[in-house]
Amino acid sequence: MTDFSSLPLPPDLLRAVAAADYATMTPVQAQALPPMLEGRDVVAQARTGSGKTAAFALALLARLDLSVVAPQALVLCPTRELADQVSREIRRLGAFLLNLKLSTFCGGIPLRPHLASLAHPPHVVVGTPGRVQELVDHGALALDGVRCLVLDEADRMLDMGFLEAIEGLVVTMPRERQTLLFSATIPESIRTVSARLQRDPASVTLDEGETSADVEQRFHEVDARRRFDALERVLGAERPESALVFCNTRRDVQDLADGLVAKGFSALALHGDLDQRDRDETLVRFANRSCSVLVATDVAARGLDIDDLPLVVNWEVSTDPDVHVHRIGRTGRAGRQGVAVSLVAPAEMPRMAAIESRTGTRVRWTPLPVSTGGPLVASMATLRIDGGRQDKLRPGDILGALTGDAGVDGKAVGKIAVFPTRSYVAIRTDLAATALKRLRAGRIKARTFRVQPL
């Protein structure tokens, strides 16, 4: 059965599932939730967008004893972006659990606020292995009460060198715990980790060899020296509101983003050399439509969760066919149609056979399209407000300030993202200057905040 009501979930979790408009279980949820709710260890192969986060969120929430004020569940993620995404989903599904406390601990920001927050221990901890290990080493975070350990996107954590940190954390936890391992791929290294950390795990493997029927794949053979021109033609022909372009190296990401900006495109780079604030602001701007083209590495794009992404472009073909499948799986989600374009230089032709074998389909070669317009320019602009959750700001407060004293039409206001110490609001480009001027002259929640354009 695929209805959540068929599961032995507490009423408060079923209520949250209904509030989230989750009608029926996805395949990974239908296969993984029953053994997880029985308390079994699970190793699951599931890609981004499969519903895996909701699956393990429900499982760990169902095991919590909220009368015990101590960490009972730990979710480890490879990047802060993914950790933030996981935290939001757990909070959403735990919305009706009275006094639930969740803390997110990731590197890239000062350690002191995290140490201070642990004066009141959370029930659930989500974070990156390195920062969680720091907190344990400082004696601020105790994991001896953990009942459920989740390793999310385990393959990427191993790729990023987190195995030693993970093993160091595991030895501080009870042996009689539940361990849930989710990975987009299950190479031998993941099987080895599973054998060391899990006890008789239930195996969940979805048949994802074929790509989604909602994704149209196109392959263009290009001269490596003319790759940039080819990308311009693709973007100019498709004219998507948002496009994600994958490169294999950090240097190519930055060079390509700089080249697109020089040509008049609204483009940003996302890679591991950015500091955390720049990463946050890049993701905010892409999600709120104030950036048209995001150029990224595979690792940096983990945790990027945008349902309505019409175009993905492979600037280069990945050497790993699994990575190719995960890249193109970023589009064609939530029942929407998507296009995935690969620019293939002659030296990359040997990789095509592996992709055909992995996807179960023949590569479709098409001529490069003819551009029908100029560079892609974002329809929205982002304003940063130097105030956030710590200042008790909520999205409604910002929207009210814009549509009230500032006199901005509510239809011109886009997504509003509130962080602990700052907030971001998207405004239609032609009204951004007016909104900035009026916010600077006015007040938000009866207070004056510094406001700047990004």
HUHU-V299541 format. One line per field, one symbol per residue. ss: DSSP state (@ for helix, = for strand, . for the rest). burial: 1 if it has 9 or more other C-alpha atoms within 8 Angstrom, else 0. Layout:
ss = ???
burial = ???
//
This chain:
ss = ...@@@....@@@@@@@@@.......@@@@@@@@@@@....====......@@@@@@@@@@@..........=====..@@@@@@@@@@@@@@........====......@@@@@@......=====@@@@@@@@@..........====..@@@@@@...@@@@@@@@.......======....@@@@@@@@@@....====.........=======..@@@@@@@@@@@@@@@....====...@@@@@@@@@@@@@....====.....@@@@@@@@@@@@.....====.@@@@.........====......@@@@@@@@.........=======.@@@@@@@@@@@@@@.....=..............======...@@@...@@@@@@@@@......@@@======....======@@@@@@@@@@@@@..=..=...===.
burial = 0011000000011111110000001101111111111001111111111111011111111101010001111111111111111110111111010001010111100000011001001111111111111011000111101111111111111100010011011000110011111111010001100100010011010000011001111111110000100111111110011111111101011101110110011111111000000011011111011111111111011110000111111111110010111111111110001111111111010011011101100000000000100011110111111111100011101110111001010001110111011111111110110011011101110000101000
//
